[in-house]
Amino acid sequence: MLNLAQDTDGFIHMSRHLPRKMSIAITFIDGSRSEFSGARLNELYDQALAAYRLGNNLDAKGFDRSPVKIHRRDGVGLVPVSPDMAR
């Protein structure tokens, strides 16, 4: 099991997809703790990435969604989470 902590802005640091069946425990800033599956966090990561791409018009500028070489500057590293998102 992987343990992550939410930062003061409500995000966790996540720069890539996690294994779908992995269990991830997130400790929130209020002290509560929830368990997420890797599949659920991957969904949240994809939503954050889509919002980032939309906000920066990356699709309109012609950037590929999945280029051969991944450049970290074209992605997200912070994913917003809350206890009710665990499903």
PDB file as gemmi writes it, atoms N, CA and C in Angstrom:
CRYST1    1.000    1.000    1.000  90.00  90.00  90.00 P 1                      
ATOM      1  N   MET A   1       0.844  -1.173   0.000  1.00  0.00           N  
ATOM      2  CA  MET A   1       0.000   0.000   0.000  1.00  0.00           C  
ATOM      3  C   MET A   1       0.889   1.235   0.000  1.00  0.00           C  
ATOM      4  N   LEU A   2       0.514   2.197  -0.792  1.00  0.00           N  
ATOM      5  CA  LEU A   2       1.220   3.464  -0.899  1.00  0.00           C  
ATOM      6  C   LEU A   2       0.505   4.487  -0.026  1.00  0.00           C  
ATOM      7  N   ASN A   3       1.257   5.271   0.731  1.00  0.00           N  
ATOM      8  CA  ASN A   3       0.677   6.314   1.575  1.00  0.00           C  
ATOM      9  C   ASN A   3       1.036   7.675   1.012  1.00  0.00           C  
ATOM     10  N   LEU A   4       0.033   8.509   0.768  1.00  0.00           N  
ATOM     11  CA  LEU A   4       0.236   9.861   0.267  1.00  0.00           C  
ATOM     12  C   LEU A   4      -0.405  10.851   1.232  1.00  0.00           C  
ATOM     13  N   ALA A   5       0.074  12.075   1.213  1.00  0.00           N  
ATOM     14  CA  ALA A   5      -0.487  13.125   2.058  1.00  0.00           C  
ATOM     15  C   ALA A   5      -0.954  14.277   1.177  1.00  0.00           C  
ATOM     16  N   GLN A   6      -2.125  14.799   1.499  1.00  0.00           N  
ATOM     17  CA  GLN A   6      -2.669  15.946   0.782  1.00  0.00           C  
ATOM     18  C   GLN A   6      -1.920  17.194   1.247  1.00  0.00           C  
ATOM     19  N   ASP A   7      -1.576  18.083   0.312  1.00  0.00           N  
ATOM     20  CA  ASP A   7      -0.916  19.324   0.709  1.00  0.00           C  
ATOM     21  C   ASP A   7      -1.959  20.346   1.163  1.00  0.00           C  
ATOM     22  N   THR A   8      -1.501  21.492   1.621  1.00  0.00           N  
ATOM     23  CA  THR A   8      -2.409  22.497   2.182  1.00  0.00           C  
ATOM     24  C   THR A   8      -3.357  23.094   1.153  1.00  0.00           C  
ATOM     25  N   ASP A   9      -3.056  22.938  -0.129  1.00  0.00           N  
ATOM     26  CA  ASP A   9      -3.933  23.454  -1.185  1.00  0.00           C  
ATOM     27  C   ASP A   9      -4.954  22.421  -1.653  1.00  0.00           C  
ATOM     28  N   GLY A  10      -4.926  21.210  -1.092  1.00  0.00           N  
ATOM     29  CA  GLY A  10      -5.899  20.183  -1.443  1.00  0.00           C  
ATOM     30  C   GLY A  10      -5.469  19.242  -2.553  1.00  0.00           C  
ATOM     31  N   PHE A  11      -4.174  19.161  -2.820  1.00  0.00           N  
ATOM     32  CA  PHE A  11      -3.661  18.331  -3.910  1.00  0.00           C  
ATOM     33  C   PHE A  11      -2.774  17.210  -3.373  1.00  0.00           C  
ATOM     34  N   ILE A  12      -2.619  16.173  -4.197  1.00  0.00           N  
ATOM     35  CA  ILE A  12      -1.567  15.185  -3.972  1.00  0.00           C  
ATOM     36  C   ILE A  12      -0.612  15.293  -5.152  1.00  0.00           C  
ATOM     37  N   HIS A  13       0.622  14.920  -4.948  1.00  0.00           N  
ATOM     38  CA  HIS A  13       1.613  14.952  -6.024  1.00  0.00           C  
ATOM     39  C   HIS A  13       1.588  13.611  -6.741  1.00  0.00           C  
ATOM     40  N   MET A  14       1.328  13.671  -8.031  1.00  0.00           N  
ATOM     41  CA  MET A  14       1.207  12.453  -8.834  1.00  0.00           C  
ATOM     42  C   MET A  14       1.613  12.805 -10.257  1.00  0.00           C  
ATOM     43  N   SER A  15       2.697  12.237 -10.747  1.00  0.00           N  
ATOM     44  CA  SER A  15       3.187  12.604 -12.076  1.00  0.00           C  
ATOM     45  C   SER A  15       2.954  11.522 -13.125  1.00  0.00           C  
ATOM     46  N   ARG A  16       2.321  10.418 -12.725  1.00  0.00           N  
ATOM     47  CA  ARG A  16       2.107   9.318 -13.671  1.00  0.00           C  
ATOM     48  C   ARG A  16       0.960   8.452 -13.171  1.00  0.00           C  
ATOM     49  N   HIS A  17       0.523   7.542 -14.032  1.00  0.00           N  
ATOM     50  CA  HIS A  17      -0.497   6.578 -13.623  1.00  0.00           C  
ATOM     51  C   HIS A  17       0.102   5.562 -12.658  1.00  0.00           C  
ATOM     52  N   LEU A  18      -0.730   5.078 -11.774  1.00  0.00           N  
ATOM     53  CA  LEU A  18      -0.345   4.043 -10.824  1.00  0.00           C  
ATOM     54  C   LEU A  18      -0.958   2.715 -11.270  1.00  0.00           C  
ATOM     55  N   PRO A  19      -0.449   1.586 -10.793  1.00  0.00           N  
ATOM     56  CA  PRO A  19      -1.086   0.305 -11.126  1.00  0.00           C  
ATOM     57  C   PRO A  19      -2.554   0.309 -10.700  1.00  0.00           C  
ATOM     58  N   ARG A  20      -3.425  -0.187 -11.562  1.00  0.00           N  
ATOM     59  CA  ARG A  20      -4.871  -0.105 -11.345  1.00  0.00           C  
ATOM     60  C   ARG A  20      -5.336  -0.780 -10.055  1.00  0.00           C  
ATOM     61  N   LYS A  21      -4.732  -1.880  -9.685  1.00  0.00           N  
ATOM     62  CA  LYS A  21      -5.195  -2.634  -8.518  1.00  0.00           C  
ATOM     63  C   LYS A  21      -4.481  -2.254  -7.229  1.00  0.00           C  
ATOM     64  N   MET A  22      -3.589  -1.296  -7.285  1.00  0.00           N  
ATOM     65  CA  MET A  22      -2.848  -0.874  -6.105  1.00  0.00           C  
ATOM     66  C   MET A  22      -3.768  -0.124  -5.144  1.00  0.00           C  
ATOM     67  N   SER A  23      -3.547  -0.288  -3.857  1.00  0.00           N  
ATOM     68  CA  SER A  23      -4.287   0.467  -2.841  1.00  0.00           C  
ATOM     69  C   SER A  23      -3.439   1.648  -2.401  1.00  0.00           C  
ATOM     70  N   ILE A  24      -4.056   2.819  -2.366  1.00  0.00           N  
ATOM     71  CA  ILE A  24      -3.355   4.033  -1.978  1.00  0.00           C  
ATOM     72  C   ILE A  24      -4.132   4.678  -0.843  1.00  0.00           C  
ATOM     73  N   ALA A  25      -3.471   4.917   0.272  1.00  0.00           N  
ATOM     74  CA  ALA A  25      -4.094   5.594   1.406  1.00  0.00           C  
ATOM     75  C   ALA A  25      -3.680   7.057   1.358  1.00  0.00           C  
ATOM     76  N   ILE A  26      -4.661   7.945   1.434  1.00  0.00           N  
ATOM     77  CA  ILE A  26      -4.377   9.379   1.413  1.00  0.00           C  
ATOM     78  C   ILE A  26      -4.776   9.973   2.754  1.00  0.00           C  
ATOM     79  N   THR A  27      -3.834  10.674   3.378  1.00  0.00           N  
ATOM     80  CA  THR A  27      -4.106  11.388   4.612  1.00  0.00           C  
ATOM     81  C   THR A  27      -4.400  12.833   4.241  1.00  0.00           C  
ATOM     82  N   PHE A  28      -5.584  13.306   4.625  1.00  0.00           N  
ATOM     83  CA  PHE A  28      -6.020  14.650   4.272  1.00  0.00           C  
ATOM     84  C   PHE A  28      -5.593  15.650   5.338  1.00  0.00           C  
ATOM     85  N   ILE A  29      -5.642  16.935   4.995  1.00  0.00           N  
ATOM     86  CA  ILE A  29      -5.147  17.963   5.906  1.00  0.00           C  
ATOM     87  C   ILE A  29      -5.969  18.056   7.186  1.00  0.00           C  
ATOM     88  N   ASP A  30      -7.214  17.566   7.166  1.00  0.00           N  
ATOM     89  CA  ASP A  30      -8.031  17.588   8.385  1.00  0.00           C  
ATOM     90  C   ASP A  30      -7.758  16.382   9.285  1.00  0.00           C  
ATOM     91  N   GLY A  31      -6.833  15.517   8.881  1.00  0.00           N  
ATOM     92  CA  GLY A  31      -6.465  14.354   9.672  1.00  0.00           C  
ATOM     93  C   GLY A  31      -7.187  13.079   9.278  1.00  0.00           C  
ATOM     94  N   SER A  32      -8.231  13.180   8.467  1.00  0.00           N  
ATOM     95  CA  SER A  32      -8.948  11.979   8.037  1.00  0.00           C  
ATOM     96  C   SER A  32      -8.101  11.219   7.019  1.00  0.00           C  
ATOM     97  N   ARG A  33      -8.493   9.977   6.789  1.00  0.00           N  
ATOM     98  CA  ARG A  33      -7.722   9.119   5.895  1.00  0.00           C  
ATOM     99  C   ARG A  33      -8.699   8.303   5.065  1.00  0.00           C  
ATOM    100  N   SER A  34      -8.463   8.213   3.770  1.00  0.00           N  
ATOM    101  CA  SER A  34      -9.304   7.416   2.872  1.00  0.00           C  
ATOM    102  C   SER A  34      -8.419   6.549   2.003  1.00  0.00           C  
ATOM    103  N   GLU A  35      -8.992   5.432   1.581  1.00  0.00           N  
ATOM    104  CA  GLU A  35      -8.262   4.512   0.719  1.00  0.00           C  
ATOM    105  C   GLU A  35      -8.828   4.600  -0.696  1.00  0.00           C  
ATOM    106  N   PHE A  36      -7.955   4.759  -1.664  1.00  0.00           N  
ATOM    107  CA  PHE A  36      -8.306   4.861  -3.071  1.00  0.00           C  
ATOM    108  C   PHE A  36      -7.693   3.684  -3.812  1.00  0.00           C  
ATOM    109  N   SER A  37      -8.308   3.296  -4.910  1.00  0.00           N  
ATOM    110  CA  SER A  37      -7.684   2.303  -5.789  1.00  0.00           C  
ATOM    111  C   SER A  37      -6.814   3.053  -6.794  1.00  0.00           C  
ATOM    112  N   GLY A  38      -5.869   2.362  -7.368  1.00  0.00           N  
ATOM    113  CA  GLY A  38      -5.043   2.972  -8.401  1.00  0.00           C  
ATOM    114  C   GLY A  38      -5.884   3.408  -9.585  1.00  0.00           C  
ATOM    115  N   ALA A  39      -6.907   2.614  -9.920  1.00  0.00           N  
ATOM    116  CA  ALA A  39      -7.788   2.956 -11.040  1.00  0.00           C  
ATOM    117  C   ALA A  39      -8.496   4.280 -10.786  1.00  0.00           C  
ATOM    118  N   ARG A  40      -8.980   4.500  -9.555  1.00  0.00           N  
ATOM    119  CA  ARG A  40      -9.693   5.745  -9.235  1.00  0.00           C  
ATOM    120  C   ARG A  40      -8.740   6.936  -9.296  1.00  0.00           C  
ATOM    121  N   LEU A  41      -7.543   6.798  -8.754  1.00  0.00           N  
ATOM    122  CA  LEU A  41      -6.589   7.908  -8.822  1.00  0.00           C  
ATOM    123  C   LEU A  41      -6.164   8.184 -10.255  1.00  0.00           C  
ATOM    124  N   ASN A  42      -6.079   7.152 -11.084  1.00  0.00           N  
ATOM    125  CA  ASN A  42      -5.765   7.362 -12.497  1.00  0.00           C  
ATOM    126  C   ASN A  42      -6.866   8.168 -13.177  1.00  0.00           C  
ATOM    127  N   GLU A  43      -8.137   7.907 -12.827  1.00  0.00           N  
ATOM    128  CA  GLU A  43      -9.251   8.698 -13.368  1.00  0.00           C  
ATOM    129  C   GLU A  43      -9.120  10.157 -12.953  1.00  0.00           C  
ATOM    130  N   LEU A  44      -8.814  10.393 -11.673  1.00  0.00           N  
ATOM    131  CA  LEU A  44      -8.661  11.766 -11.184  1.00  0.00           C  
ATOM    132  C   LEU A  44      -7.477  12.456 -11.857  1.00  0.00           C  
ATOM    133  N   TYR A  45      -6.395  11.717 -12.086  1.00  0.00           N  
ATOM    134  CA  TYR A  45      -5.229  12.262 -12.779  1.00  0.00           C  
ATOM    135  C   TYR A  45      -5.604  12.664 -14.207  1.00  0.00           C  
ATOM    136  N   ASP A  46      -6.340  11.788 -14.900  1.00  0.00           N  
ATOM    137  CA  ASP A  46      -6.756  12.084 -16.275  1.00  0.00           C  
ATOM    138  C   ASP A  46      -7.663  13.310 -16.331  1.00  0.00           C  
ATOM    139  N   GLN A  47      -8.549  13.472 -15.337  1.00  0.00           N  
ATOM    140  CA  GLN A  47      -9.412  14.653 -15.283  1.00  0.00           C  
ATOM    141  C   GLN A  47      -8.586  15.919 -15.063  1.00  0.00           C  
ATOM    142  N   ALA A  48      -7.604  15.851 -14.173  1.00  0.00           N  
ATOM    143  CA  ALA A  48      -6.740  17.006 -13.924  1.00  0.00           C  
ATOM    144  C   ALA A  48      -5.923  17.347 -15.166  1.00  0.00           C  
ATOM    145  N   LEU A  49      -5.444  16.328 -15.868  1.00  0.00           N  
ATOM    146  CA  LEU A  49      -4.678  16.551 -17.092  1.00  0.00           C  
ATOM    147  C   LEU A  49      -5.552  17.181 -18.172  1.00  0.00           C  
ATOM    148  N   ALA A  50      -6.797  16.708 -18.308  1.00  0.00           N  
ATOM    149  CA  ALA A  50      -7.712  17.279 -19.302  1.00  0.00           C  
ATOM    150  C   ALA A  50      -8.014  18.740 -18.980  1.00  0.00           C  
ATOM    151  N   ALA A  51      -8.218  19.060 -17.706  1.00  0.00           N  
ATOM    152  CA  ALA A  51      -8.475  20.449 -17.312  1.00  0.00           C  
ATOM    153  C   ALA A  51      -7.255  21.324 -17.590  1.00  0.00           C  
ATOM    154  N   TYR A  52      -6.067  20.796 -17.337  1.00  0.00           N  
ATOM    155  CA  TYR A  52      -4.831  21.525 -17.606  1.00  0.00           C  
ATOM    156  C   TYR A  52      -4.683  21.796 -19.102  1.00  0.00           C  
ATOM    157  N   ARG A  53      -4.920  20.769 -19.916  1.00  0.00           N  
ATOM    158  CA  ARG A  53      -4.789  20.917 -21.372  1.00  0.00           C  
ATOM    159  C   ARG A  53      -5.808  21.915 -21.908  1.00  0.00           C  
ATOM    160  N   LEU A  54      -7.040  21.870 -21.388  1.00  0.00           N  
ATOM    161  CA  LEU A  54      -8.076  22.794 -21.822  1.00  0.00           C  
ATOM    162  C   LEU A  54      -7.721  24.222 -21.428  1.00  0.00           C  
ATOM    163  N   GLY A  55      -7.262  24.401 -20.207  1.00  0.00           N  
ATOM    164  CA  GLY A  55      -6.911  25.731 -19.719  1.00  0.00           C  
ATOM    165  C   GLY A  55      -5.746  26.357 -20.452  1.00  0.00           C  
ATOM    166  N   ASN A  56      -4.860  25.545 -20.991  1.00  0.00           N  
ATOM    167  CA  ASN A  56      -3.687  26.055 -21.702  1.00  0.00           C  
ATOM    168  C   ASN A  56      -3.790  25.903 -23.214  1.00  0.00           C  
ATOM    169  N   ASN A  57      -4.966  25.486 -23.704  1.00  0.00           N  
ATOM    170  CA  ASN A  57      -5.214  25.328 -25.142  1.00  0.00           C  
ATOM    171  C   ASN A  57      -4.186  24.434 -25.826  1.00  0.00           C  
ATOM    172  N   LEU A  58      -3.722  23.402 -25.147  1.00  0.00           N  
ATOM    173  CA  LEU A  58      -2.697  22.535 -25.734  1.00  0.00           C  
ATOM    174  C   LEU A  58      -3.228  21.750 -26.923  1.00  0.00           C  
ATOM    175  N   ASP A  59      -4.493  21.321 -26.866  1.00  0.00           N  
ATOM    176  CA  ASP A  59      -5.065  20.602 -28.008  1.00  0.00           C  
ATOM    177  C   ASP A  59      -5.196  21.533 -29.207  1.00  0.00           C  
ATOM    178  N   ALA A  60      -5.641  22.764 -28.972  1.00  0.00           N  
ATOM    179  CA  ALA A  60      -5.813  23.727 -30.058  1.00  0.00           C  
ATOM    180  C   ALA A  60      -4.468  24.107 -30.680  1.00  0.00           C  
ATOM    181  N   LYS A  61      -3.411  24.049 -29.892  1.00  0.00           N  
ATOM    182  CA  LYS A  61      -2.080  24.392 -30.392  1.00  0.00           C  
ATOM    183  C   LYS A  61      -1.416  23.223 -31.117  1.00  0.00           C  
ATOM    184  N   GLY A  62      -2.080  22.067 -31.147  1.00  0.00           N  
ATOM    185  CA  GLY A  62      -1.559  20.933 -31.894  1.00  0.00           C  
ATOM    186  C   GLY A  62      -0.695  19.966 -31.115  1.00  0.00           C  
ATOM    187  N   PHE A  63      -0.651  20.075 -29.792  1.00  0.00           N  
ATOM    188  CA  PHE A  63       0.131  19.127 -29.005  1.00  0.00           C  
ATOM    189  C   PHE A  63      -0.585  17.786 -28.972  1.00  0.00           C  
ATOM    190  N   ASP A  64       0.169  16.712 -29.161  1.00  0.00           N  
ATOM    191  CA  ASP A  64      -0.403  15.369 -29.108  1.00  0.00           C  
ATOM    192  C   ASP A  64      -0.784  15.021 -27.674  1.00  0.00           C  
ATOM    193  N   ARG A  65      -1.829  14.221 -27.536  1.00  0.00           N  
ATOM    194  CA  ARG A  65      -2.237  13.772 -26.200  1.00  0.00           C  
ATOM    195  C   ARG A  65      -1.290  12.720 -25.642  1.00  0.00           C  
ATOM    196  N   SER A  66      -0.726  11.908 -26.489  1.00  0.00           N  
ATOM    197  CA  SER A  66       0.201  10.876 -26.010  1.00  0.00           C  
ATOM    198  C   SER A  66       1.406  10.792 -26.940  1.00  0.00           C  
ATOM    199  N   PRO A  67       2.311  11.748 -26.848  1.00  0.00           N  
ATOM    200  CA  PRO A  67       3.486  11.726 -27.715  1.00  0.00           C  
ATOM    201  C   PRO A  67       4.411  10.563 -27.360  1.00  0.00           C  
ATOM    202  N   VAL A  68       5.295  10.234 -28.286  1.00  0.00           N  
ATOM    203  CA  VAL A  68       6.240   9.144 -28.069  1.00  0.00           C  
ATOM    204  C   VAL A  68       7.118   9.446 -26.862  1.00  0.00           C  
ATOM    205  N   LYS A  69       7.636  10.651 -26.787  1.00  0.00           N  
ATOM    206  CA  LYS A  69       8.430  11.065 -25.636  1.00  0.00           C  
ATOM    207  C   LYS A  69       7.561  11.984 -24.777  1.00  0.00           C  
ATOM    208  N   ILE A  70       7.464  11.653 -23.525  1.00  0.00           N  
ATOM    209  CA  ILE A  70       6.635  12.459 -22.624  1.00  0.00           C  
ATOM    210  C   ILE A  70       7.494  13.550 -22.012  1.00  0.00           C  
ATOM    211  N   HIS A  71       7.061  14.780 -22.157  1.00  0.00           N  
ATOM    212  CA  HIS A  71       7.752  15.924 -21.574  1.00  0.00           C  
ATOM    213  C   HIS A  71       6.969  16.356 -20.347  1.00  0.00           C  
ATOM    214  N   ARG A  72       7.574  16.306 -19.199  1.00  0.00           N  
ATOM    215  CA  ARG A  72       6.889  16.631 -17.954  1.00  0.00           C  
ATOM    216  C   ARG A  72       6.346  18.057 -17.939  1.00  0.00           C  
ATOM    217  N   ARG A  73       6.919  18.960 -18.713  1.00  0.00           N  
ATOM    218  CA  ARG A  73       6.427  20.334 -18.707  1.00  0.00           C  
ATOM    219  C   ARG A  73       5.056  20.456 -19.376  1.00  0.00           C  
ATOM    220  N   ASP A  74       4.648  19.438 -20.125  1.00  0.00           N  
ATOM    221  CA  ASP A  74       3.345  19.456 -20.779  1.00  0.00           C  
ATOM    222  C   ASP A  74       2.298  18.671 -19.996  1.00  0.00           C  
ATOM    223  N   GLY A  75       2.577  18.348 -18.742  1.00  0.00           N  
ATOM    224  CA  GLY A  75       1.657  17.542 -17.952  1.00  0.00           C  
ATOM    225  C   GLY A  75       1.352  18.184 -16.618  1.00  0.00           C  
ATOM    226  N   VAL A  76       0.717  17.425 -15.776  1.00  0.00           N  
ATOM    227  CA  VAL A  76       0.378  17.898 -14.442  1.00  0.00           C  
ATOM    228  C   VAL A  76       1.118  17.057 -13.416  1.00  0.00           C  
ATOM    229  N   GLY A  77       1.349  17.624 -12.278  1.00  0.00           N  
ATOM    230  CA  GLY A  77       1.972  16.905 -11.180  1.00  0.00           C  
ATOM    231  C   GLY A  77       1.129  16.951  -9.930  1.00  0.00           C  
ATOM    232  N   LEU A  78       0.077  17.775  -9.952  1.00  0.00           N  
ATOM    233  CA  LEU A  78      -0.792  17.936  -8.795  1.00  0.00           C  
ATOM    234  C   LEU A  78      -2.202  17.505  -9.158  1.00  0.00           C  
ATOM    235  N   VAL A  79      -2.799  16.685  -8.314  1.00  0.00           N  
ATOM    236  CA  VAL A  79      -4.149  16.179  -8.553  1.00  0.00           C  
ATOM    237  C   VAL A  79      -5.017  16.559  -7.359  1.00  0.00           C  
ATOM    238  N   PRO A  80      -6.135  17.282  -7.595  1.00  0.00           N  
ATOM    239  CA  PRO A  80      -7.009  17.636  -6.470  1.00  0.00           C  
ATOM    240  C   PRO A  80      -7.752  16.406  -5.957  1.00  0.00           C  
ATOM    241  N   VAL A  81      -7.799  16.244  -4.628  1.00  0.00           N  
ATOM    242  CA  VAL A  81      -8.507  15.113  -4.020  1.00  0.00           C  
ATOM    243  C   VAL A  81      -9.288  15.572  -2.798  1.00  0.00           C  
ATOM    244  N   SER A  82     -10.330  14.829  -2.475  1.00  0.00           N  
ATOM    245  CA  SER A  82     -11.086  15.028  -1.241  1.00  0.00           C  
ATOM    246  C   SER A  82     -11.595  13.660  -0.795  1.00  0.00           C  
ATOM    247  N   PRO A  83     -11.940  13.499   0.483  1.00  0.00           N  
ATOM    248  CA  PRO A  83     -12.366  12.183   0.974  1.00  0.00           C  
ATOM    249  C   PRO A  83     -13.564  11.600   0.227  1.00  0.00           C  
ATOM    250  N   ASP A  84     -14.460  12.427  -0.267  1.00  0.00           N  
ATOM    251  CA  ASP A  84     -15.650  11.912  -0.949  1.00  0.00           C  
ATOM    252  C   ASP A  84     -15.362  11.408  -2.358  1.00  0.00           C  
ATOM    253  N   MET A  85     -14.157  11.568  -2.853  1.00  0.00           N  
ATOM    254  CA  MET A  85     -13.800  11.114  -4.197  1.00  0.00           C  
ATOM    255  C   MET A  85     -13.379   9.652  -4.236  1.00  0.00           C  
ATOM    256  N   ALA A  86     -13.252   9.000  -3.100  1.00  0.00           N  
ATOM    257  CA  ALA A  86     -12.729   7.629  -3.051  1.00  0.00           C  
ATOM    258  C   ALA A  86     -13.649   6.617  -3.723  1.00  0.00           C  
ATOM    259  N   ARG A  87     -14.945   6.847  -3.720  1.00  0.00           N  
ATOM    260  CA  ARG A  87     -15.961   5.939  -4.284  1.00  0.00           C  
ATOM    261  C   ARG A  87     -15.868   4.592  -3.684  1.00  0.00           C  
TER     262      ARG A  87                                                      
END                                                                             
